Amino acid sequence: MTKSELIELIARKQTQFSQKDVELAVNQIVDSMIDTLSQGSRIEIRGFGSFSLHHRKARVGRNPKTGETVELTDKRVPHFKPGKALRERVNDSKDNTDILA
Amino acid sequence: MTVDAAEGYTLTKAHIAQQLSDTFGFNKRESKELVEQFYDEISDVLVSGEQIKLSGFGNFELRDKASRPGRNPRTGEDVPISARRVVTFKPGQKLRAQIDSFDGDN
């Protein structure tokens, strides 16, 4: 499901906001999460999960095509840890549903 | 609410709801419900077996893992790890680029 499909779904399931307002809100939520992580802060959504940054040390890598060695600098990568409720519900759904492509 | 104080700051649903109400003038209670609904719908879609693509942010994907032999790290005892379905997050291009561009200033 894409972001615009998610926006339609949310808009359909409630009566307080127009689809336009839901779209504004969803884009703001996503931007806020991007800004927070970009500034090195965490996100904690109870039941859903948390986002944080993991640090990758600088290392010498290799270009897989040419075999050439390349210096890779330190970097930070975003990491998501599903919350207990989401983890359990998704795992429990395993026997009743297939994963859609 | 700002995220200037990166040190020790954690974004929560309450902060996001406050931002929605500050930015768009939405009613506070309704903003809170909308934020709840956003994460609830994503959860429900994942539970239904469908993956989520939030362009700019990243994809929430599902993976079925086969059972495998495990071990209790404390007792050293062999404990089988059962087959399970897990959610994984693949950060998108924009998110990775913004995190990279902030490197060094932090």
N, CA and C atoms of all chains as a GROMACS GRO file, in nm:
protein
  621
    1MET      N    1   0.084  -0.120   0.000
    1MET     CA    2   0.000   0.000   0.000
    1MET      C    3   0.088   0.125   0.000
    2THR      N    4   0.053   0.218  -0.086
    2THR     CA    5   0.132   0.341  -0.096
    2THR      C    6   0.079   0.447   0.001
    3LYS      N    7   0.155   0.557   0.011
    3LYS     CA    8   0.113   0.664   0.100
    3LYS      C    9  -0.023   0.722   0.057
    4SER      N   10  -0.043   0.740  -0.073
    4SER     CA   11  -0.172   0.800  -0.115
    4SER      C   12  -0.289   0.704  -0.089
    5GLU      N   13  -0.265   0.573  -0.101
    5GLU     CA   14  -0.371   0.477  -0.068
    5GLU      C   15  -0.400   0.478   0.082
    6LEU      N   16  -0.294   0.494   0.161
    6LEU     CA   17  -0.311   0.502   0.306
    6LEU      C   18  -0.392   0.626   0.344
    7ILE      N   19  -0.363   0.737   0.275
    7ILE     CA   20  -0.437   0.862   0.300
    7ILE      C   21  -0.586   0.842   0.270
    8GLU      N   22  -0.617   0.778   0.157
    8GLU     CA   23  -0.757   0.751   0.122
    8GLU      C   24  -0.824   0.664   0.226
    9LEU      N   25  -0.752   0.561   0.271
    9LEU     CA   26  -0.806   0.467   0.370
    9LEU      C   27  -0.839   0.540   0.500
   10ILE      N   28  -0.745   0.623   0.548
   10ILE     CA   29  -0.767   0.697   0.672
   10ILE      C   30  -0.884   0.793   0.655
   11ALA      N   31  -0.888   0.863   0.542
   11ALA     CA   32  -0.995   0.960   0.517
   11ALA      C   33  -1.132   0.892   0.518
   12ARG      N   34  -1.139   0.774   0.459
   12ARG     CA   35  -1.265   0.700   0.450
   12ARG      C   36  -1.316   0.654   0.586
   13LYS      N   37  -1.221   0.625   0.676
   13LYS     CA   38  -1.260   0.562   0.802
   13LYS      C   39  -1.292   0.661   0.914
   14GLN      N   40  -1.293   0.791   0.884
   14GLN     CA   41  -1.329   0.888   0.987
   14GLN      C   42  -1.408   1.000   0.923
   15THR      N   43  -1.466   1.087   1.008
   15THR     CA   44  -1.556   1.188   0.954
   15THR      C   45  -1.511   1.330   0.989
   16GLN      N   46  -1.402   1.341   1.071
   16GLN     CA   47  -1.365   1.473   1.120
   16GLN      C   48  -1.283   1.555   1.020
   17PHE      N   49  -1.207   1.486   0.935
   17PHE     CA   50  -1.118   1.557   0.844
   17PHE      C   51  -1.150   1.526   0.698
   18SER      N   52  -1.134   1.626   0.614
   18SER     CA   53  -1.148   1.606   0.470
   18SER      C   54  -1.026   1.526   0.422
   19GLN      N   55  -1.037   1.468   0.304
   19GLN     CA   56  -0.922   1.393   0.252
   19GLN      C   57  -0.801   1.485   0.235
   20LYS      N   58  -0.826   1.609   0.196
   20LYS     CA   59  -0.718   1.709   0.179
   20LYS      C   60  -0.645   1.730   0.313
   21ASP      N   61  -0.723   1.743   0.421
   21ASP     CA   62  -0.662   1.764   0.553
   21ASP      C   63  -0.586   1.640   0.599
   22VAL      N   64  -0.639   1.522   0.568
   22VAL     CA   65  -0.569   1.399   0.604
   22VAL      C   66  -0.435   1.394   0.529
   23GLU      N   67  -0.439   1.438   0.403
   23GLU     CA   68  -0.316   1.439   0.324
   23GLU      C   69  -0.213   1.534   0.385
   24LEU      N   70  -0.258   1.654   0.424
   24LEU     CA   71  -0.168   1.751   0.489
   24LEU      C   72  -0.108   1.690   0.615
   25ALA      N   73  -0.194   1.626   0.693
   25ALA     CA   74  -0.152   1.570   0.822
   25ALA      C   75  -0.051   1.457   0.802
   26VAL      N   76  -0.082   1.365   0.711
   26VAL     CA   77   0.008   1.250   0.690
   26VAL      C   78   0.144   1.299   0.641
   27ASN      N   79   0.144   1.396   0.549
   27ASN     CA   80   0.272   1.450   0.501
   27ASN      C   81   0.350   1.517   0.613
   28GLN      N   82   0.277   1.586   0.700
   28GLN     CA   83   0.342   1.652   0.814
   28GLN      C   84   0.400   1.547   0.911
   29ILE      N   85   0.326   1.440   0.935
   29ILE     CA   86   0.374   1.335   1.025
   29ILE      C   87   0.504   1.275   0.970
   30VAL      N   88   0.502   1.244   0.840
   30VAL     CA   89   0.621   1.184   0.778
   30VAL      C   90   0.739   1.282   0.783
   31ASP      N   91   0.715   1.408   0.749
   31ASP     CA   92   0.822   1.508   0.752
   31ASP      C   93   0.879   1.524   0.892
   32SER      N   94   0.790   1.520   0.989
   32SER     CA   95   0.833   1.537   1.128
   32SER      C   96   0.922   1.420   1.170
   33MET      N   97   0.887   1.299   1.124
   33MET     CA   98   0.970   1.183   1.157
   33MET      C   99   1.107   1.193   1.089
   34ILE      N  100   1.107   1.239   0.963
   34ILE     CA  101   1.235   1.254   0.891
   34ILE      C  102   1.322   1.358   0.962
   35ASP      N  103   1.263   1.474   0.998
   35ASP     CA  104   1.340   1.580   1.064
   35ASP      C  105   1.398   1.532   1.195
   36THR      N  106   1.316   1.459   1.272
   36THR     CA  107   1.360   1.413   1.403
   36THR      C  108   1.481   1.321   1.391
   37LEU      N  109   1.472   1.224   1.302
   37LEU     CA  110   1.584   1.131   1.284
   37LEU      C  111   1.706   1.203   1.226
   38SER      N  112   1.684   1.297   1.134
   38SER     CA  113   1.796   1.370   1.074
   38SER      C  114   1.874   1.448   1.178
   39GLN      N  115   1.804   1.490   1.283
   39GLN     CA  116   1.871   1.568   1.387
   39GLN      C  117   1.930   1.480   1.496
   40GLY      N  118   1.923   1.351   1.474
   40GLY     CA  119   1.987   1.259   1.568
   40GLY      C  120   1.898   1.217   1.684
   41SER      N  121   1.769   1.252   1.678
   41SER     CA  122   1.678   1.216   1.788
   41SER      C  123   1.600   1.088   1.756
   42ARG      N  124   1.539   1.033   1.860
   42ARG     CA  125   1.461   0.910   1.846
   42ARG      C  126   1.312   0.939   1.828
   43ILE      N  127   1.241   0.836   1.784
   43ILE     CA  128   1.095   0.843   1.776
   43ILE      C  129   1.042   0.722   1.853
   44GLU      N  130   0.945   0.746   1.940
   44GLU     CA  131   0.884   0.634   2.013
   44GLU      C  132   0.733   0.641   2.000
   45ILE      N  133   0.674   0.543   1.930
   45ILE     CA  134   0.530   0.537   1.912
   45ILE      C  135   0.482   0.413   1.985
   46ARG      N  136   0.414   0.435   2.100
   46ARG     CA  137   0.374   0.322   2.183
   46ARG      C  138   0.288   0.222   2.107
   47GLY      N  139   0.324   0.095   2.117
   47GLY     CA  140   0.246  -0.010   2.051
   47GLY      C  141   0.294  -0.036   1.909
   48PHE      N  142   0.340   0.071   1.842
   48PHE     CA  143   0.384   0.057   1.703
   48PHE      C  144   0.532   0.024   1.697
   49GLY      N  145   0.614   0.108   1.759
   49GLY     CA  146   0.757   0.080   1.759
   49GLY      C  147   0.840   0.206   1.775
   50SER      N  148   0.971   0.190   1.768
   50SER     CA  149   1.060   0.304   1.783
   50SER      C  150   1.161   0.309   1.670
   51PHE      N  151   1.201   0.431   1.638
   51PHE     CA  152   1.303   0.454   1.535
   51PHE      C  153   1.422   0.520   1.602
   52SER      N  154   1.540   0.472   1.566
   52SER     CA  155   1.661   0.535   1.619
   52SER      C  156   1.770   0.524   1.513
   53LEU      N  157   1.885   0.581   1.541
   53LEU     CA  158   1.995   0.572   1.446
   53LEU      C  159   2.097   0.472   1.496
   54HIS      N  160   2.145   0.390   1.406
   54HIS     CA  161   2.256   0.300   1.438
   54HIS      C  162   2.381   0.355   1.370
   55HIS      N  163   2.490   0.344   1.441
   55HIS     CA  164   2.616   0.396   1.386
   55HIS      C  165   2.694   0.286   1.316
   56ARG      N  166   2.742   0.317   1.199
   56ARG     CA  167   2.830   0.224   1.127
   56ARG      C  168   2.969   0.286   1.124
   57LYS      N  169   3.066   0.211   1.173
   57LYS     CA  170   3.203   0.263   1.176
   57LYS      C  171   3.260   0.275   1.035
   58ALA      N  172   3.355   0.366   1.019
   58ALA     CA  173   3.425   0.379   0.892
   58ALA      C  174   3.494   0.246   0.862
   59ARG      N  175   3.496   0.206   0.736
   59ARG     CA  176   3.563   0.081   0.702
   59ARG      C  177   3.615   0.089   0.559
   60VAL      N  178   3.701  -0.004   0.526
   60VAL     CA  179   3.748  -0.012   0.389
   60VAL      C  180   3.658  -0.111   0.317
   61GLY      N  181   3.592  -0.062   0.214
   61GLY     CA  182   3.502  -0.148   0.138
   61GLY      C  183   3.562  -0.182   0.003
   62ARG      N  184   3.483  -0.249  -0.075
   62ARG     CA  185   3.532  -0.289  -0.207
   62ARG      C  186   3.419  -0.269  -0.308
   63ASN      N  187   3.452  -0.212  -0.419
   63ASN     CA  188   3.356  -0.202  -0.528
   63ASN      C  189   3.336  -0.341  -0.586
   64PRO      N  190   3.215  -0.396  -0.572
   64PRO     CA  191   3.195  -0.536  -0.610
   64PRO      C  192   3.216  -0.558  -0.761
   65LYS      N  193   3.200  -0.452  -0.839
   65LYS     CA  194   3.214  -0.469  -0.984
   65LYS      C  195   3.362  -0.466  -1.027
   66THR      N  196   3.437  -0.371  -0.972
   66THR     CA  197   3.575  -0.354  -1.017
   66THR      C  198   3.676  -0.420  -0.923
   67GLY      N  199   3.633  -0.452  -0.801
   67GLY     CA  200   3.725  -0.511  -0.704
   67GLY      C  201   3.813  -0.408  -0.636
   68GLU      N  202   3.798  -0.283  -0.678
   68GLU     CA  203   3.876  -0.172  -0.623
   68GLU      C  204   3.840  -0.147  -0.476
   69THR      N  205   3.936  -0.116  -0.392
   69THR     CA  206   3.903  -0.083  -0.253
   69THR      C  207   3.862   0.064  -0.243
   70VAL      N  208   3.764   0.091  -0.155
   70VAL     CA  209   3.718   0.228  -0.133
   70VAL      C  210   3.708   0.255   0.016
   71GLU      N  211   3.747   0.376   0.056
   71GLU     CA  212   3.734   0.416   0.196
   71GLU      C  213   3.588   0.455   0.221
   72LEU      N  214   3.525   0.392   0.319
   72LEU     CA  215   3.389   0.431   0.355
   72LEU      C  216   3.394   0.501   0.490
   73THR      N  217   3.331   0.620   0.495
   73THR     CA  218   3.334   0.698   0.619
   73THR      C  219   3.229   0.646   0.717
   74ASP      N  220   3.237   0.692   0.841
   74ASP     CA  221   3.134   0.666   0.943
   74ASP      C  222   2.998   0.701   0.887
   75LYS      N  223   2.897   0.625   0.920
   75LYS     CA  224   2.765   0.677   0.885
   75LYS      C  225   2.658   0.632   0.984
   76ARG      N  226   2.546   0.701   0.976
   76ARG     CA  227   2.434   0.669   1.065
   76ARG      C  228   2.321   0.618   0.978
   77VAL      N  229   2.263   0.507   1.019
   77VAL     CA  230   2.151   0.452   0.943
   77VAL      C  231   2.028   0.438   1.034
   78PRO      N  232   1.910   0.471   0.980
   78PRO     CA  233   1.789   0.460   1.062
   78PRO      C  234   1.753   0.314   1.088
   79HIS      N  235   1.702   0.289   1.208
   79HIS     CA  236   1.664   0.153   1.246
   79HIS      C  237   1.526   0.155   1.310
   80PHE      N  238   1.440   0.059   1.272
   80PHE     CA  239   1.306   0.049   1.330
   80PHE      C  240   1.297  -0.077   1.415
   81LYS      N  241   1.249  -0.060   1.537
   81LYS     CA  242   1.225  -0.176   1.624
   81LYS      C  243   1.075  -0.182   1.650
   82PRO      N  244   1.007  -0.282   1.594
   82PRO     CA  245   0.862  -0.292   1.615
   82PRO      C  246   0.829  -0.304   1.763
   83GLY      N  247   0.720  -0.242   1.805
   83GLY     CA  248   0.675  -0.252   1.944
   83GLY      C  249   0.611  -0.388   1.970
   84LYS      N  250   0.591  -0.417   2.097
   84LYS     CA  251   0.541  -0.548   2.139
   84LYS      C  252   0.407  -0.580   2.072
   85ALA      N  253   0.314  -0.484   2.074
   85ALA     CA  254   0.180  -0.510   2.019
   85ALA      C  255   0.187  -0.541   1.870
   86LEU      N  256   0.261  -0.461   1.795
   86LEU     CA  257   0.272  -0.484   1.651
   86LEU      C  258   0.342  -0.616   1.623
   87ARG      N  259   0.450  -0.641   1.697
   87ARG     CA  260   0.528  -0.764   1.678
   87ARG      C  261   0.439  -0.887   1.698
   88GLU      N  262   0.360  -0.884   1.805
   88GLU     CA  263   0.276  -1.000   1.837
   88GLU      C  264   0.162  -1.015   1.737
   89ARG      N  265   0.099  -0.904   1.701
   89ARG     CA  266  -0.015  -0.912   1.608
   89ARG      C  267   0.031  -0.961   1.470
   90VAL      N  268   0.145  -0.909   1.424
   90VAL     CA  269   0.197  -0.952   1.293
   90VAL      C  270   0.234  -1.100   1.298
   91ASN      N  271   0.297  -1.141   1.406
   91ASN     CA  272   0.336  -1.283   1.415
   91ASN      C  273   0.213  -1.374   1.420
   92ASP      N  274   0.111  -1.329   1.494
   92ASP     CA  275  -0.012  -1.410   1.505
   92ASP      C  276  -0.085  -1.419   1.372
   93SER      N  277  -0.062  -1.324   1.282
   93SER     CA  278  -0.133  -1.324   1.153
   93SER      C  279  -0.069  -1.422   1.055
   94LYS      N  280   0.044  -1.477   1.093
   94LYS     CA  281   0.122  -1.562   1.003
   94LYS      C  282   0.044  -1.681   0.948
   95ASP      N  283  -0.035  -1.745   1.036
   95ASP     CA  284  -0.104  -1.867   0.993
   95ASP      C  285  -0.231  -1.840   0.913
   96ASN      N  286  -0.283  -1.716   0.919
   96ASN     CA  287  -0.410  -1.688   0.851
   96ASN      C  288  -0.393  -1.610   0.720
   97THR      N  289  -0.279  -1.546   0.701
   97THR     CA  290  -0.263  -1.463   0.581
   97THR      C  291  -0.130  -1.490   0.514
   98ASP      N  292  -0.130  -1.473   0.383
   98ASP     CA  293  -0.004  -1.476   0.308
   98ASP      C  294   0.045  -1.333   0.295
   99ILE      N  295   0.174  -1.318   0.274
   99ILE     CA  296   0.230  -1.185   0.250
   99ILE      C  297   0.203  -1.148   0.105
  100LEU      N  298   0.135  -1.032   0.088
  100LEU     CA  299   0.105  -0.986  -0.049
  100LEU      C  300   0.229  -0.918  -0.106
  101ALA      N  301   0.247  -0.933  -0.233
  101ALA     CA  302   0.365  -0.874  -0.297
  101ALA      C  303   0.360  -0.722  -0.292
  102MET      N  304   0.597   2.259   1.868
  102MET     CA  305   0.708   2.200   1.945
  102MET      C  306   0.828   2.178   1.855
  103THR      N  307   0.943   2.223   1.894
  103THR     CA  308   1.061   2.212   1.807
  103THR      C  309   1.140   2.087   1.839
  104VAL      N  310   1.226   2.050   1.747
  104VAL     CA  311   1.314   1.936   1.772
  104VAL      C  312   1.459   1.986   1.775
  105ASP      N  313   1.477   2.113   1.815
  105ASP     CA  314   1.611   2.173   1.818
  105ASP      C  315   1.702   2.103   1.917
  106ALA      N  316   1.645   2.069   2.031
  106ALA     CA  317   1.727   2.008   2.135
  106ALA      C  318   1.742   1.860   2.106
  107ALA      N  319   1.830   1.828   2.012
  107ALA     CA  320   1.844   1.690   1.967
  107ALA      C  321   1.885   1.599   2.082
  108GLU      N  322   1.966   1.647   2.169
  108GLU     CA  323   2.018   1.566   2.279
  108GLU      C  324   1.905   1.526   2.372
  109GLY      N  325   1.875   1.396   2.377
  109GLY     CA  326   1.776   1.349   2.472
  109GLY      C  327   1.632   1.366   2.427
  110TYR      N  328   1.610   1.429   2.314
  110TYR     CA  329   1.473   1.450   2.267
  110TYR      C  330   1.419   1.321   2.206
  111THR      N  331   1.292   1.290   2.233
  111THR     CA  332   1.227   1.177   2.170
  111THR      C  333   1.091   1.220   2.118
  112LEU      N  334   1.068   1.201   1.989
  112LEU     CA  335   0.940   1.238   1.929
  112LEU      C  336   0.834   1.134   1.967
  113THR      N  337   0.719   1.181   2.015
  113THR     CA  338   0.609   1.091   2.053
  113THR      C  339   0.481   1.132   1.980
  114LYS      N  340   0.377   1.051   1.996
  114LYS     CA  341   0.248   1.083   1.936
  114LYS      C  342   0.195   1.218   1.986
  115ALA      N  343   0.220   1.246   2.113
  115ALA     CA  344   0.172   1.372   2.171
  115ALA      C  345   0.237   1.491   2.101
  116HIS      N  346   0.369   1.482   2.074
  116HIS     CA  347   0.438   1.591   2.004
  116HIS      C  348   0.382   1.610   1.863
  117ILE      N  349   0.361   1.497   1.795
  117ILE     CA  350   0.313   1.506   1.657
  117ILE      C  351   0.174   1.568   1.654
  118ALA      N  352   0.088   1.528   1.747
  118ALA     CA  353  -0.047   1.584   1.752
  118ALA      C  354  -0.041   1.735   1.777
  119GLN      N  355   0.049   1.776   1.864
  119GLN     CA  356   0.067   1.918   1.894
  119GLN      C  357   0.110   1.994   1.767
  120GLN      N  358   0.202   1.933   1.692
  120GLN     CA  359   0.249   1.996   1.567
  120GLN      C  360   0.133   2.012   1.468
  121LEU      N  361   0.047   1.911   1.459
  121LEU     CA  362  -0.066   1.919   1.364
  121LEU      C  363  -0.160   2.030   1.405
  122SER      N  364  -0.182   2.039   1.533
  122SER     CA  365  -0.274   2.142   1.579
  122SER      C  366  -0.211   2.281   1.565
  123ASP      N  367  -0.081   2.294   1.591
  123ASP     CA  368  -0.012   2.424   1.572
  123ASP      C  369  -0.004   2.463   1.424
  124THR      N  370   0.027   2.365   1.339
  124THR     CA  371   0.053   2.396   1.198
  124THR      C  372  -0.075   2.423   1.119
  125PHE      N  373  -0.178   2.341   1.145
  125PHE     CA  374  -0.298   2.352   1.062
  125PHE      C  375  -0.420   2.403   1.137
  126GLY      N  376  -0.405   2.430   1.265
  126GLY     CA  377  -0.517   2.478   1.344
  126GLY      C  378  -0.621   2.371   1.372
  127PHE      N  379  -0.582   2.244   1.359
  127PHE     CA  380  -0.675   2.136   1.390
  127PHE      C  381  -0.702   2.132   1.539
  128ASN      N  382  -0.823   2.093   1.573
  128ASN     CA  383  -0.862   2.069   1.711
  128ASN      C  384  -0.768   1.968   1.776
  129LYS      N  385  -0.732   1.993   1.903
  129LYS     CA  386  -0.630   1.911   1.969
  129LYS      C  387  -0.669   1.765   1.983
  130ARG      N  388  -0.793   1.742   2.025
  130ARG     CA  389  -0.837   1.604   2.045
  130ARG      C  390  -0.842   1.531   1.912
  131GLU      N  391  -0.891   1.601   1.809
  131GLU     CA  392  -0.899   1.538   1.677
  131GLU      C  393  -0.761   1.511   1.619
  132SER      N  394  -0.666   1.600   1.645
  132SER     CA  395  -0.528   1.578   1.598
  132SER      C  396  -0.471   1.453   1.661
  133LYS      N  397  -0.500   1.437   1.790
  133LYS     CA  398  -0.451   1.321   1.862
  133LYS      C  399  -0.509   1.193   1.803
  134GLU      N  400  -0.639   1.198   1.773
  134GLU     CA  401  -0.705   1.080   1.715
  134GLU      C  402  -0.650   1.047   1.576
  135LEU      N  403  -0.617   1.152   1.500
  135LEU     CA  404  -0.565   1.130   1.365
  135LEU      C  405  -0.427   1.064   1.370
  136VAL      N  406  -0.344   1.110   1.464
  136VAL     CA  407  -0.211   1.051   1.478
  136VAL      C  408  -0.223   0.904   1.520
  137GLU      N  409  -0.313   0.877   1.614
  137GLU     CA  410  -0.338   0.738   1.655
  137GLU      C  411  -0.381   0.655   1.535
  138GLN      N  412  -0.474   0.712   1.458
  138GLN     CA  413  -0.529   0.640   1.344
  138GLN      C  414  -0.421   0.610   1.240
  139PHE      N  415  -0.331   0.704   1.220
  139PHE     CA  416  -0.222   0.685   1.123
  139PHE      C  417  -0.143   0.557   1.156
  140TYR      N  418  -0.098   0.546   1.281
  140TYR     CA  419  -0.017   0.428   1.318
  140TYR      C  420  -0.102   0.301   1.328
  141ASP      N  421  -0.229   0.317   1.369
  141ASP     CA  422  -0.318   0.201   1.377
  141ASP      C  423  -0.346   0.142   1.239
  142GLU      N  424  -0.370   0.230   1.141
  142GLU     CA  425  -0.399   0.180   1.005
  142GLU      C  426  -0.276   0.110   0.947
  143ILE      N  427  -0.158   0.168   0.969
  143ILE     CA  428  -0.037   0.103   0.919
  143ILE      C  429  -0.024  -0.035   0.983
  144SER      N  430  -0.048  -0.042   1.113
  144SER     CA  431  -0.039  -0.171   1.184
  144SER      C  432  -0.139  -0.270   1.125
  145ASP      N  433  -0.264  -0.225   1.106
  145ASP     CA  434  -0.369  -0.315   1.055
  145ASP      C  435  -0.335  -0.367   0.916
  146VAL      N  436  -0.282  -0.279   0.831
  146VAL     CA  437  -0.245  -0.320   0.695
  146VAL      C  438  -0.136  -0.427   0.702
  147LEU      N  439  -0.038  -0.407   0.789
  147LEU     CA  440   0.070  -0.506   0.804
  147LEU      C  441   0.014  -0.638   0.856
  148VAL      N  442  -0.078  -0.630   0.952
  148VAL     CA  443  -0.138  -0.751   1.008
  148VAL      C  444  -0.219  -0.826   0.900
  149SER      N  445  -0.271  -0.751   0.802
  149SER     CA  446  -0.347  -0.815   0.694
  149SER      C  447  -0.255  -0.878   0.590
  150GLY      N  448  -0.124  -0.863   0.607
  150GLY     CA  449  -0.028  -0.927   0.517
  150GLY      C  450   0.021  -0.836   0.406
  151GLU      N  451  -0.021  -0.708   0.412
  151GLU     CA  452   0.021  -0.615   0.306
  151GLU      C  453   0.132  -0.523   0.356
  152GLN      N  454   0.228  -0.494   0.271
  152GLN     CA  455   0.340  -0.408   0.308
  152GLN      C  456   0.302  -0.262   0.282
  153ILE      N  457   0.377  -0.169   0.343
  153ILE     CA  458   0.346  -0.025   0.333
  153ILE      C  459   0.466   0.050   0.276
  154LYS      N  460   0.438   0.134   0.177
  154LYS     CA  461   0.544   0.218   0.120
  154LYS      C  462   0.513   0.364   0.144
  155LEU      N  463   0.589   0.428   0.232
  155LEU     CA  464   0.571   0.571   0.257
  155LEU      C  465   0.680   0.644   0.182
  156SER      N  466   0.648   0.694   0.064
  156SER     CA  467   0.752   0.752  -0.020
  156SER      C  468   0.821   0.865   0.056
  157GLY      N  469   0.952   0.871   0.045
  157GLY     CA  470   1.029   0.972   0.118
  157GLY      C  471   1.080   0.918   0.250
  158PHE      N  472   0.998   0.838   0.317
  158PHE     CA  473   1.037   0.788   0.448
  158PHE      C  474   1.096   0.648   0.438
  159GLY      N  475   1.017   0.554   0.390
  159GLY     CA  476   1.068   0.418   0.378
  159GLY      C  477   0.957   0.316   0.366
  160ASN      N  478   0.995   0.190   0.355
  160ASN     CA  479   0.898   0.082   0.340
  160ASN      C  480   0.897  -0.008   0.463
  161PHE      N  481   0.775  -0.046   0.503
  161PHE     CA  482   0.759  -0.147   0.608
  161PHE      C  483   0.728  -0.278   0.537
  162GLU      N  484   0.817  -0.374   0.552
  162GLU     CA  485   0.803  -0.500   0.481
  162GLU      C  486   0.780  -0.614   0.579
  163LEU      N  487   0.724  -0.723   0.527
  163LEU     CA  488   0.697  -0.842   0.609
  163LEU      C  489   0.787  -0.955   0.562
  164ARG      N  490   0.831  -1.035   0.656
  164ARG     CA  491   0.918  -1.145   0.623
  164ARG      C  492   0.881  -1.267   0.707
  165ASP      N  493   0.864  -1.381   0.642
  165ASP     CA  494   0.841  -1.505   0.717
  165ASP      C  495   0.976  -1.572   0.740
  166LYS      N  496   1.003  -1.599   0.867
  166LYS     CA  497   1.131  -1.661   0.903
  166LYS      C  498   1.107  -1.807   0.940
  167ALA      N  499   1.188  -1.894   0.889
  167ALA     CA  500   1.178  -2.035   0.925
  167ALA      C  501   1.229  -2.055   1.067
  168SER      N  502   1.188  -2.164   1.129
  168SER     CA  503   1.238  -2.191   1.264
  168SER      C  504   1.386  -2.227   1.253
  169ARG      N  505   1.459  -2.202   1.361
  169ARG     CA  506   1.603  -2.231   1.359
  169ARG      C  507   1.647  -2.265   1.500
  170PRO      N  508   1.757  -2.337   1.509
  170PRO     CA  509   1.805  -2.371   1.643
  170PRO      C  510   1.859  -2.247   1.713
  171GLY      N  511   1.825  -2.229   1.838
  171GLY     CA  512   1.875  -2.115   1.914
  171GLY      C  513   1.934  -2.164   2.045
  172ARG      N  514   1.975  -2.070   2.127
  172ARG     CA  515   2.037  -2.106   2.253
  172ARG      C  516   2.007  -1.999   2.356
  173ASN      N  517   1.975  -2.040   2.475
  173ASN     CA  518   1.959  -1.945   2.586
  173ASN      C  519   2.098  -1.895   2.622
  174PRO      N  520   2.125  -1.764   2.601
  174PRO     CA  521   2.261  -1.714   2.623
  174PRO      C  522   2.306  -1.726   2.769
  175ARG      N  523   2.208  -1.732   2.860
  175ARG     CA  524   2.246  -1.736   3.001
  175ARG      C  525   2.280  -1.878   3.047
  176THR      N  526   2.196  -1.972   3.004
  176THR     CA  527   2.216  -2.109   3.053
  176THR      C  528   2.292  -2.196   2.954
  177GLY      N  529   2.302  -2.148   2.826
  177GLY     CA  530   2.371  -2.229   2.726
  177GLY      C  531   2.284  -2.342   2.672
  178GLU      N  532   2.162  -2.348   2.724
  178GLU     CA  533   2.068  -2.453   2.685
  178GLU      C  534   2.019  -2.433   2.540
  179ASP      N  535   2.004  -2.542   2.464
  179ASP     CA  536   1.950  -2.532   2.329
  179ASP      C  537   1.800  -2.508   2.336
  180VAL      N  538   1.754  -2.401   2.272
  180VAL     CA  539   1.611  -2.370   2.268
  180VAL      C  540   1.575  -2.341   2.123
  181PRO      N  541   1.484  -2.418   2.062
  181PRO     CA  542   1.449  -2.391   1.924
  181PRO      C  543   1.376  -2.257   1.911
  182ILE      N  544   1.408  -2.178   1.809
  182ILE     CA  545   1.338  -2.053   1.781
  182ILE      C  546   1.232  -2.084   1.676
  183SER      N  547   1.105  -2.058   1.711
  183SER     CA  548   0.995  -2.099   1.625
  183SER      C  549   0.988  -2.013   1.499
  184ALA      N  550   0.921  -2.065   1.397
  184ALA     CA  551   0.896  -1.988   1.275
  184ALA      C  552   0.816  -1.864   1.312
  185ARG      N  553   0.844  -1.753   1.249
  185ARG     CA  554   0.771  -1.631   1.283
  185ARG      C  555   0.763  -1.534   1.165
  186ARG      N  556   0.669  -1.441   1.176
  186ARG     CA  557   0.658  -1.333   1.077
  186ARG      C  558   0.703  -1.204   1.144
  187VAL      N  559   0.791  -1.131   1.077
  187VAL     CA  560   0.845  -1.008   1.136
  187VAL      C  561   0.827  -0.889   1.040
  188VAL      N  562   0.824  -0.769   1.100
  188VAL     CA  563   0.820  -0.644   1.023
  188VAL      C  564   0.962  -0.592   1.012
  189THR      N  565   1.004  -0.555   0.891
  189THR     CA  566   1.134  -0.489   0.878
  189THR      C  567   1.111  -0.354   0.811
  190PHE      N  568   1.200  -0.261   0.839
  190PHE     CA  569   1.189  -0.126   0.782
  190PHE      C  570   1.308  -0.100   0.690
  191LYS      N  571   1.276  -0.058   0.567
  191LYS     CA  572   1.381  -0.022   0.470
  191LYS      C  573   1.374   0.127   0.448
  192PRO      N  574   1.470   0.203   0.503
  192PRO     CA  575   1.465   0.348   0.489
  192PRO      C  576   1.471   0.391   0.343
  193GLY      N  577   1.398   0.496   0.310
  193GLY     CA  578   1.394   0.548   0.174
  193GLY      C  579   1.510   0.641   0.145
  194GLN      N  580   1.521   0.675   0.017
  194GLN     CA  581   1.629   0.760  -0.033
  194GLN      C  582   1.634   0.895   0.040
  195LYS      N  583   1.518   0.960   0.052
  195LYS     CA  584   1.514   1.095   0.111
  195LYS      C  585   1.556   1.091   0.258
  196LEU      N  586   1.508   0.991   0.330
  196LEU     CA  587   1.543   0.980   0.471
  196LEU      C  588   1.693   0.957   0.487
  197ARG      N  589   1.748   0.865   0.408
  197ARG     CA  590   1.892   0.838   0.419
  197ARG      C  591   1.974   0.959   0.382
  198ALA      N  592   1.931   1.031   0.277
  198ALA     CA  593   2.005   1.149   0.232
  198ALA      C  594   2.002   1.257   0.340
  199GLN      N  595   1.887   1.276   0.404
  199GLN     CA  596   1.879   1.382   0.505
  199GLN      C  597   1.960   1.349   0.629
  200ILE      N  598   1.965   1.223   0.663
  200ILE     CA  599   2.045   1.183   0.778
  200ILE      C  600   2.193   1.202   0.746
  201ASP      N  601   2.232   1.164   0.625
  201ASP     CA  602   2.370   1.182   0.580
  201ASP      C  603   2.412   1.328   0.580
  202SER      N  604   2.323   1.414   0.529
  202SER     CA  605   2.360   1.554   0.513
  202SER      C  606   2.376   1.622   0.647
  203PHE      N  607   2.320   1.564   0.750
  203PHE     CA  608   2.333   1.623   0.883
  203PHE      C  609   2.459   1.576   0.954
  204ASP      N  610   2.519   1.469   0.903
  204ASP     CA  611   2.642   1.415   0.960
  204ASP      C  612   2.748   1.523   0.969
  205GLY      N  613   2.825   1.520   1.077
  205GLY     CA  614   2.935   1.615   1.087
  205GLY      C  615   2.893   1.742   1.158
  206ASP      N  616   2.766   1.781   1.143
  206ASP     CA  617   2.720   1.900   1.215
  206ASP      C  618   2.674   1.862   1.355
  207ASN      N  619   2.681   1.735   1.383
  207ASN     CA  620   2.618   1.688   1.506
  207ASN      C  621   2.721   1.650   1.612
   0.00000   0.00000   0.00000
